[in-house]
Amino acid sequence: MRCKHCSKTFRTPPLEMRNTQICSECRKITQNNVDAKDIVISRGQARILKTIARSVSDKNLSDFSLRKALQDKTEMLHFINENWGNREHFINLALNNTGSNPISLILHFLNLKNKIGKVPTKEKMKEISKFHLSEYEYQFGSWEKFLDLLGFDPWYREQIKPKIIEKTIRKTNVMDNISNNSENYFLEQDSIPKTIEKIHQIRNKIKDRCKIKDAEDQFRDFSYVEMVELLEKYLELLPNEHKYSNINYFV
């Protein structure tokens, strides 16, 4: 008989093992299966899930591919058992199509990453993922926190490559123009409401331009709009000190 957890074979299994199909060693560490709603993934657990996803490679995430990835992986099965429950429970969590959980979301994302050969952006996920982005944001706080948990750069800097030299030159000229015009854009006599209004105008113009760029490039490497939104989130984290209320620190 073969243990359904570690696949170890016994010629004359005891009665208890015949009834449970679990060997004595695995039975010692067997715990109650963790309910999906109680699962919170740590960085260490995320690394194990990445290892499992690499074993599945670019094949479809299925019962067969998962069982094959876990076959003869005694240490990994022990880790799974200690953290989430037995192998059958883990596979059910990973392939849960009726409702998402942290494990199913992570393994699905990693499987898509392995298939397309790079970290999917939000826009790419909208195209190819069976899960909604809101499910990732609900389980992990935000899309950026989810990527960070898995050790991926929320800025997608590793995937950003210059398109062509002409485009790089054109972008530099645009930045030069913005720098030159900004000296006369904010005036000392401007009131605080007027200054804030000008900042909002610039912000809206930047977002409009980013939407145009996204449409032109068709999100080939990354989304300009997503980068601006992420930058705004980082700016909100700046210390709330008096000096940061001075517009000169941002111009």
N, C-alpha and C positions, 0 to 999 in steps of 0.2 A: 504493500500500500504506500502511496505517495502523500506526504503532508501537503495540504493545499496552501500553506503559507510559505514554507521554505523549499518545498519540492523534494525534501529528503525522503528516501525510500526505506521502508522497514519490511523485512521478510515476514516476521511474526508480530504484528502490532498488537498491543494490549487492547482489551475491550473498549476502554475509554477512547483510545485513538480511533478505533473502528467506528465508533459512534459519532465522533466530532470531526474526524479526518484531520486532526491537528496533532503534531508530535508533542512530546512532553516538554521539549526545550522551548518551543514556540508558545505552548500553553502557559509557561511560567511568566512570560512577558505580556500575555494577552490582557488587554484592558477593555473597558466599555468603549464602544465607538463614539467618537465626538460628533455631536450634532452639527450640521452645516452652519446653523446660525451662531454657533459658539466659536467658530474657527477664526483666528486672527493670525495672519502669516508674519513670521519674523524674517529677518534677513538670512539667518541660517537655514530656515525652512525653504525660503525662496531659492537658495543655492541648490538644495536637493531637488526641487521641482525643475530647475534648469537642467540638472544632470539627467533626470528622467526624460525631459523633452528632447535632449540631444540623442538619447538612445532611440527615441521614436523617429528622430531625424525629420525628413520632409514627407514621411508617409502620413496618411490620414490618421488622426487620433481616434482610435477605436478600441474595443474590448480586446481584439486580437493583438494589435500593436502594443498596447499597454502591458498585457500579460507577457509578451515576448520581451519587452524592455525590462521587466522586473524578474524575468526568469533567471534563476541561479544567482540572484543578487541578495544574498542573505543579510548582509549588513544594512542595505537599503530597506529591506523589508522590516528589519528590526526598528529602524528609524521611523518608518511609516507607522508601525504598530504602536510605538511609544508616543507618537505625536497625534495621530488621527484615528487609529483603530486598525482592524485587520485589513488584509489586502482586498477582499471583496468590497468592504465598505469604502476603501480608498478609490477603487475603480469606479464604483457607483457615484462617488463625489465628483471624480474627474470627468465622467461622461454624462453628468446630470443635464439633460436637455429640457427638463420641465421647469427648472429654476436655477439661476446662477448661484455660485458660491465662490469664495476666494480661490479654491483649488481649480475648479473648472475654468474660471476666468483666466488664471495664470497659464495653465497648460494649453488652453485654446489660443491665447495670444502667442505663446512661444512656438506653437505648432505653425501658426501663420507666418511668424518671423522666419522660421526655418524654410518654409516653402518659398517665400519671396526673396530671401537672402539678405534682408535688412530689417531694421526696427520699423514697424508700420506707424505711420502718422495717424492722427485722428481721422483725417479725410480718407485715408486708405482703409482704416478700420470700418468706417461707415459703408464702404463698398464691399468688403469681403468678410466681415465678421458676422457671426450669427447672434452675437450679444450686442446690446446697445451700449454706447459710451456711458450713458447714465448709470448702468449697472457697475461699471468700473469705478465711477466717481462715488457711488454709494458705498461700495465695499472698501475702497482705499482712500477716500477723502477727496482725491482729485486725480486727473490723468497724470499729472507731473509727479505726484507722490507715488503712484503705481510704477512708473518707469524708474524712479529713484530706488524703490524697494528692490527691483530686479537688477539694479546696477547699470541701468541704461541712462544716457544723458538726456534730460528733458528738452535740451536745446537741439538735439540731433546734430551736434557739431561734427561727429565722425562721418556723417552722411553728406554734409554740405560740401559740394565741389563747385568751383567756378565754372560757369557755362562756357563762355568764350571771352577772349581778351577784350573785344569791343565792348561787351557788356560791363566788364569791370571798369573800364575807362569812363563809360557813361555814368556809372553810379558815383564815381569819384567826382565828376563834374557837378552832378546834382548836389552832393554833399557840400562842395565848395560854394555853390550858389546859396544854399540854406545858411551856411556860416556867415557869408557876407551880408545877406539881407537881415539876419537876426539882430545885427547891431542897431538897426534903426527901427526894428519892429517893437521892441519893448522900450518905452520911454519913462524917464524918471517921474514925469508928472502924471503918469497913469495911476488911477485909483486901483485898489486891490480887486474890486469886482471887474474892472476893465482888464486887468492883467490876467485874471482867471478866465475871462471870456476869450482872450487871445490864445491862452494855452489850450482851451477846449477846441478852438478853431483849428489850431495846428494839429491837435490829436486826431480830429475828424478827417483832416486832409491826409494825414499819414495813413489812417485806416482805409480811406477810400483808395489811396494809391496801392496799398497792399492787396486789396481785393482785386484790383486790375492786374497786378503782377501775378497773383495766384491763378487768375483766369488765363493769362498769357502762357504761364509755365505749366499749367495743369497739375500743380502740386508734384512736380517731377521728383524733387528731393525733399522739400519741406514746405510748410505753409508760412508765408509772411504774416498773415493775420494772426496765426497762433503764436508766432514769435513776439509780436507786439503785445498780445494779451498776456503772455508769460512775463514780459518785461514789466508790464504794469503791476503784476502781482508782486514782483520783486521790489518795485519802488514803494509799494505799500508797506513793506517790511522795514524801510529806512527808519532810523531813530527819530522820534518826534521831538527834535530839538529846535531851538529858535532859529539857528542858522539855516535850517533846511526850508524855512519859509521865505528865504530870499531867493528871488528868481535868478539872480546872477549865478547861483550854484548849478543851475541847469542849462545855462546858455553858453 
